[in-house]
């Protein structure tokens, strides 16, 4: 584990860079688009989740409704629903040391997304965490690339929600075992992001070939290595919150998470790709990108085959699999921090 002290966290160069970017970005610029509160759209997320199976069912319904509406908030949700299904399958297959803790982890993690989405749809801007305001607002506005919409959601959920989730479900007792289980999710997420990258690269190929570029400048900051680092930072923050003797540490770290995740959103919104590359990719999306076919292709590729390994065999690359899909795992939502 990396340094879990408050000083070590604050002296981390990447944390400081994101903090600086987050302080400079005004989320109010992205707050438009919510407030409609379509009853049919929000129906799957009006009540707290009660189990992993409940999460899988209702987030799947929300994803389908967003796709039907051409709403690009579905792009992140496509990855997230698969991640939930693969992790639940791995729990059922006994691939985690503490399956019950992992079920609470999954349900609690989903609660943060549910509450943020519902608040945004209801126009309750003050109740939407800043990183989610940027992610949802950008997707609704529709002027970013699809790959950016995906990574803005990943950034908000890992960069902000995950540390709070870990604090809520608790990292003690048996901290080392829980840490090992937390790290086992890395391979599942890396595999799904790799699938997403490949699908988007195929769709972007005509534009990329015209300007002689690759996807590198778009997704390098969210490689498997970068995702592992982000999840490690979430654990470090949870350790600081758990071990703190200063009562205000919870408030301070929540502010730090908000600002650094907002800074991450600023980075995703300003990729290293050249302007000519970005123009070419926007043109490709306008002509060729179909949200429904992309969603179907992602779920088809994400479904493990007999040849796939388990998360324990995935190692540090992006090719790990969580095993066969399942949504039968049951778990509770833990404490009642998020409300909505």
SVG drawing of the C-alpha trace seen along z (x, -y; Angstrom):
<svg xmlns="http://www.w3.org/2000/svg" viewBox="-43 -29 48 52">
<polyline fill="none" stroke="black" stroke-width="0.4" points="0.0,0.0 1.1,-3.5 1.6,-6.1 -1.8,-6.4 -1.0,-9.5 -2.6,-12.8 0.8,-14.4 1.6,-11.7 -1.7,-12.3 -1.3,-16.1 2.3,-15.9 1.4,-13.5 2.2,-15.4 -0.8,-14.0 -3.2,-14.9 -1.7,-18.5 -2.1,-18.8 -5.7,-17.7 -6.4,-20.0 -5.1,-23.0 -7.1,-22.2 -10.2,-21.6 -10.0,-24.9 -9.8,-26.7 -12.8,-24.9 -16.3,-26.3 -18.9,-23.4 -21.6,-26.0 -20.6,-26.2 -21.9,-22.6 -25.1,-22.7 -27.6,-23.2 -29.6,-20.3 -31.2,-18.9 -34.5,-19.8 -36.8,-18.0 -37.3,-15.0 -39.0,-12.8 -40.9,-10.3 -40.3,-7.4 -36.6,-8.1 -36.0,-8.4 -38.3,-5.6 -35.4,-3.1 -33.5,-5.3 -36.0,-6.9 -35.5,-4.5 -32.3,-3.3 -30.7,-0.1 -31.2,3.0 -28.9,5.6 -26.4,6.3 -29.2,7.9 -31.3,4.8 -28.4,2.5 -27.9,4.6 -31.6,4.7 -32.4,1.0 -29.2,-0.4 -29.7,1.8 -33.2,0.3 -31.9,-3.2 -29.2,-2.5 -31.8,-1.2 -33.9,-4.3 -31.0,-6.6 -30.0,-4.8 -33.5,-4.9 -33.4,-8.7 -30.0,-9.1 -28.7,-10.4 -24.9,-10.1 -25.0,-9.6 -25.6,-6.0 -22.0,-5.7 -20.6,-5.6 -23.5,-3.5 -22.8,-0.8 -19.3,-0.3 -20.6,-0.5 -23.4,2.0 -20.9,4.5 -18.5,3.8 -21.2,4.5 -22.2,7.8 -18.6,9.0 -17.8,8.2 -21.0,9.9 -20.1,13.0 -16.6,13.0 -18.1,12.8 -20.4,15.8 -17.4,17.7 -15.5,17.2 -12.8,15.0 -12.9,12.5 -11.8,13.1 -14.7,11.3 -17.7,11.7 -20.2,10.1 -18.1,6.9 -17.8,6.8 -21.6,6.9 -21.9,4.0 -19.2,2.2 -21.0,2.7 -24.4,1.5 -22.9,-1.5 -20.9,-2.5 -24.0,-2.4 -25.9,-4.5 -23.6,-7.5 -24.3,-7.3 -28.0,-6.9 -28.3,-9.9 -26.2,-12.1 -28.2,-11.2 -31.5,-11.7 -30.5,-15.1 -29.2,-16.3 -32.5,-15.2 -34.5,-17.0 -32.5,-20.2 -31.2,-20.1 -27.9,-21.5 -26.6,-22.0 -27.0,-18.3 -25.0,-17.1 -21.2,-16.6 -19.2,-18.9 -17.4,-16.1 -20.9,-14.6 -22.1,-18.0 -19.3,-18.2 -19.9,-14.7 -23.7,-14.8 -23.7,-18.4 -21.1,-17.6 -23.0,-14.4 -26.4,-16.2 -24.8,-19.1 -23.4,-16.6 -20.4,-18.7 -17.7,-16.4 -16.5,-13.1 -18.1,-9.9 -14.8,-8.7 -14.7,-11.9 -18.3,-11.3 -17.2,-7.8 -14.1,-8.9 -15.8,-11.9 -18.2,-9.4 -15.3,-7.0 -13.4,-10.0 -16.4,-11.1 -17.2,-7.6 -13.7,-6.6 -12.2,-10.0 -15.0,-11.1 -17.5,-8.3 -15.1,-5.4 -13.2,-6.8 -16.5,-7.7 -17.9,-4.3 -14.9,-2.6 -15.3,-4.9 -19.0,-4.0 -18.6,-0.2 -15.5,-0.3 -12.0,0.9 -11.6,2.6 -11.2,5.2 -9.0,7.3 -7.8,4.3 -5.3,6.2 -7.9,8.7 -10.2,5.9 -7.4,4.1 -6.6,7.2 -10.3,7.5 -10.4,3.8 -7.4,4.3 -8.9,7.4 -11.5,5.1 -8.8,3.4 -8.5,6.1 -12.2,6.2 -12.3,2.4 -9.2,2.5 -10.6,5.2 -13.8,3.2 -12.1,0.0 -9.9,1.8 -13.0,3.1 -14.4,-0.4 -11.1,-1.7 -11.0,0.9 -14.6,0.2 -14.1,-3.5 -10.8,-3.1 -12.6,-1.1 -15.3,-3.8 -12.8,-6.6 -10.4,-4.9 -11.6,-6.8 -11.0,-10.2 -7.7,-9.1 -6.3,-7.8 -7.1,-11.1 -4.9,-13.0 -2.4,-10.3 -3.1,-10.0 -4.0,-7.3 -6.1,-7.2 -3.1,-7.8 -3.7,-11.5 -7.3,-10.8 -7.1,-7.9 -3.5,-7.8 -4.5,-9.4 -7.1,-6.6 -5.0,-3.6 -5.1,-0.5 -2.1,-2.0 -3.9,-5.3 -7.1,-3.6 -5.2,-1.5 -3.5,-4.6 -6.9,-6.4 -8.3,-3.4 -5.2,-3.3 -5.7,-7.0 -9.3,-6.3 -8.1,-3.6 -5.4,-6.0 -8.1,-8.6 -10.3,-6.0 -7.3,-5.1 -6.8,-8.7 -10.5,-9.1 -10.5,-5.9 -7.3,-6.6 -7.9,-10.3 -8.1,-11.6 -9.1,-15.1 -12.9,-15.4 -12.8,-17.7 -10.8,-15.2 -14.0,-13.8 -15.0,-17.3 -11.5,-18.2 -11.0,-15.0 -14.5,-15.2 -13.6,-18.7 -10.2,-17.4 -12.0,-14.5 -14.5,-17.0 -11.7,-19.3 -9.3,-16.7 -12.1,-14.8 -13.2,-18.1 -9.6,-18.6 -9.6,-15.2 -12.7,-16.2 -10.8,-19.3 -8.0,-17.1 -10.4,-14.7 -12.1,-17.7 -8.8,-19.0 -7.1,-16.0 -3.5,-16.0 -4.8,-15.2 -4.2,-17.9 -7.0,-20.2 -7.0,-18.6 -7.5,-15.2 -10.4,-16.4 -12.1,-18.0 -11.7,-14.8 -13.2,-12.7 -16.1,-15.0 -16.8,-14.7 -16.7,-10.8 -19.1,-10.8 -21.5,-13.1 -21.5,-10.8 -21.0,-7.3 -21.6,-6.9 -24.8,-5.1 -25.3,-4.9 -27.6,-1.9 -25.2,0.2 -22.2,-0.8 -24.0,0.3 -24.9,3.7 -21.4,4.2 -19.9,3.4 -22.2,5.8 -21.5,8.5 -17.7,8.1 -17.8,7.8 -19.6,11.1 -16.9,13.6 -16.2,16.7 -15.0,20.1 -11.5,19.0 -11.5,16.1 -9.5,16.3 -10.5,15.2 -9.7,12.0 -6.9,13.7 -5.2,14.5 -5.5,11.1 -2.3,9.7 -1.6,6.1 -2.8,5.9 -6.2,5.0 -7.2,8.5 -8.5,9.9 -12.0,11.3 -14.3,11.5 -15.9,14.8 -19.4,15.4 -22.0,12.8 -24.4,13.1 -26.7,10.7 -27.8,13.1 -25.5,11.8 -27.3,10.2 -26.1,7.4 -27.2,4.5 -26.7,0.8 -24.9,0.3 -25.1,-3.1 -27.5,-5.7 -25.2,-8.5 -26.5,-9.2 -30.2,-10.2 -32.3,-11.2"/>
</svg>
